[in-house]
Amino acid sequence: MITKEGRFKAQDGLAIFWKAFLPQETPKAVVHVIHGFAEHIDRYKNVIDELVPAGYAVAGTDHRGHGRSEGKRCHVTSFEEYIADEKQFADEIIKTLFPDIPVSLLGHSMGSLIAMNYAERYPNDIKSLVLSGTGATSGSAIPKPLQFIMRIGSRLIPGVHVKSTLPPDFISRDPEVVKAYVEDPYVYDIITPRLGEQMMTYNTIGYDNAGKLTMPTLIQYGTEDTSFSGQNDFFRAVGASDKTIKAYEGFRHEVYNELPQDRARALNDLHTWLDKHL
């Protein structure tokens, strides 16, 4: 496996970190990973280890305010900044490293919201779309009163850091995964009201415009994911004729980081589906 990394300057001057994982041979496709809230691209080791030996390249950024990128931690003025960063990464880095190679977009959690909005705007940029840990709306871990508070806070105190209400074990039933998550210096347990409100707002925008998703689409989610709900509603709204949904009984939020025998199933489903949509 070959690893490349670097930084590019976003439209507002922030330095955005990126990393790419390449097979020894010319890749048959590129999987552009858009990671979730409060994490970073290196947490996708299981996806990388599944796909790179099979001839795929995997590439992604650390979002602004995340990982090794600049910016206030876990804060964004507008979700448009995330979308613009990913478009710039695709145009300046992916197309330079991998000219004329098809791209599949894979977004997880908050990254799925970025990915769905990106794909709705730039459908010709990608050959297929994968959404993991996603849904039509927020789940039970983000109740209506908390959503209301975030919306009010977004107007009054947009950049104040508050502790995330999600317990670490919402991601997985694997205690080793949860332990690594808690001990990871690039994983945060804070959020700002503006980022929380923007996630909800762009979840709604993405869902309302899901009919524009006409490229082949795969949705993967755990039935015990408490951060999103309405997965089947979103699936029905997707405009693609070629679409697949995989519900994993008992899995939590990160289907690629579940217990070893379970994550193997989700990763194999991802791999098999991508192979069929090259």
N, C-alpha and C positions, 0 to 999 in steps of 0.2 A: 504494500500500500504506500502510495506517495501522498504526502501532506504538504499543502501550500497554505499560506496565510498572509494577511496584510491588513491595511486600513485604507479607507477612502474618505474624502471630505464630503459630508452631506451638503445639501443646498444651503444650510444655515451655518456651515463651517465646522460642525462637530465631526470628530474622527470616529468612524464606524469600523469596528473590527470584523473581519470575515475569515473564514477557514474553509478549505476544500480538501476532500479525501478522494484520491484517484486510484483506479486500478493501474497495473503496469502497462496494459494495452490501451488503445484508444477506447474510451467508454462508449457503450452502446446507447446510453441516455444519461442525462443529468437529473438528479433529484434535488431540487431547490427546497431546502427545509426552512420553514419559518417557525421558530421556537415559541414557547409559551411565556406567560407572565412570570417574572422574577427568576428566570433561569438563563440558559445560554446554550450555544450550539454543541458544546462538548458533551452535553447530557444525552446526546442521540447516538451514543456508542453502539447500542444494540442494533439500531437501524443501519449504521455505518458497517458494522461487522456482518450484517446479513446481506447488504446490497453490493458493497465494493468488491468482495471476492467473486460476485456473480457478474461483474463487468460494468456496474454502474459507478458514476461519480456522484458524490454527495457534497453539497456546498450550502453554506448559510452564514448569516451574520449573527453577532450579538446585538440585539436591539439597542438603540440609544437608551442610556440610563440602565443598561444591563451589562453584565459580564465585563469584558475588556473594552467596551465602547465608552465614549465620553457621554456626558449628560447627567442630569440629576437622577438619582436612583429611583427606579420604578415610577417615573413621572413622565408625562407627555403633555404638551400644550394642546395638541390635536392629533387624533389618530391618523390624519392625513400625513403626518411626518413619518410614521411607520411605513405607510404605503409608498410614499415617495422614496424612502431609503431602500426598500426592497426593489423598486423599479430601477433605481440607479445601480444597485448591486447587479441586477440582471443584465442591464445594458452595458455597464462598464467592465464588470468582472467575469460573469458567466459567459457572455458572448465572446469575450476575448480569450478566455481559457478553453472554451469548448465551442468553436465556431461550427455552425451547421449540424449540431447535435441536438436531438429533441430534448425538451425539458418537461419534467413533471413537477408540479408544485405540491409540496406536502406541508400543511399547516396544522399545528397542534394547539389546542386550547385557545388562548388569546391569539396565537399564531394562526389558528383556523379562521378567526375573524378578519385578520389582515389578509389571509389568503383568499377568502371568499370575495372580499371587496376588490382585491387586486385582480382576480380572475374575471370578475364581472366587468371591469374596466378594460383589461388588456387580454381578451380571450385568445388573440392570435399569438401571444407570447408563449403559450404553453400547450402541450399536447394532451395532458391529462391533469386531474386534480384529485388530491387525497386530503380528506379532513378527518383528523383524529381528535377525540375528546371535545366534541362540538355539539351544537344543538341550535334550536330555534330561539331559545331564551335562557335566562339564568336558571340554575337549579335550586334545590332546597337549601343549600349552604349559603345562599345569598337571598334571604327573604325580602319581601316587599318593603318592610320598614327600613331595612338597611339600604335598599336601592333608593328609596326616597331621600335618606340622609346623604348618600353620595351625590345625588343630583343637586341638592341644596348646597352641600359643601363645595361642589364643583364651581358654583357661582361665587360663594362667599370666601372660601379658604382653599382655592384650587390646588396649591402646591404644598400643603401641610402633610407631613408624613404621619400616617396612622398604622397601627399594627394590623396585619391581615387577619381576618377571622377564620381562615381555612386552616385546620390542623394539618400537620405534615403528612399524616397517614391517609389523607384523602387521595393521595396519588396512587397508592399501591398496597396490596396485602403482603408484599415481600418486605420483611423488617430490614434486610440489608439495603434495599433501595431507599427506604425511608431514612435509615441512619446516614447513608451517603448524602442524601438530600439535605438533612439537617446540618451536616458537617461541612458542606460545600461552601467555601467563602464567596462564591459567585451566585449563590441562591439567597434571596432576601425574603424577609417576612413582613415587609412594609409595602404600603401603597399610598397614593394620594387620591383625594376625592375626584380630581379631574380625570385621572387615568381610569378609575372605576366607572365614572359616568361615561367616558368615551368608549369603553368596552361595551357597555350596555347599548349605547346609541348605535355603534357600528355593528353590533349583533343584529339589531333591528333592521338597519339599512341592508345588511347582507342578506338577511332572510327575506325581506320585502322584494329584493331584486334577484332572488335565486333562480328565477326563470331565465336569466341571462347566462346561467352556467350551462352551456350546451356542449362543453367538452366532456369526454368520459370522466365520471366522478365516482370515487369510492369514499364511503363514510365508515369509520370504525369507532366504536364506543363501548364502554363498559356499562352494564346495567346498574351498577352501584355507584356510578359517577354522580356526585351531588352538586357539581359546579355548573352543569348544564342540564337542560331538559328539552323535550320536544324534538328529539332526533328524527323520529318518523315524520313529523310535520315538515321539518326541513328537507328531508329526503323527497317527500312528495312534491315540494315546491321547486326542486332542482329541475331545470329545463332539459337536461340531457336525456336522450332516449337510451343511451348506454350508461346506466348508473347502478351501483351496488351498495347495499348497506349491510354491515356486519355488526351484530350485537353480541357481546361476549358476556355470558351469564356469570355474575358474581365479580367481574372485573371492576376495578375502580377507574380513576381518571386517566392514568397513563398505561394504555394497553400494551405498549412496547416495553414497559418496565414492570410488568406484573410478575408473579411467581414464575420461575424458569420454564416449567412445562406449559404454562399458559401464554407467556410472552412469545414462546416459540410458535404457537398457533397463529397469533396476531401477525407476527413478522412473516411467517410463511404465506399467510393470506395477502399481505402487502406485496411480497415478492412475486407471487403467482399472478396477482392482478396486474402489476406493472409489466411483467413479461408479456402479458396478453394485449397490452396497450402501447407497445413500442411504436 
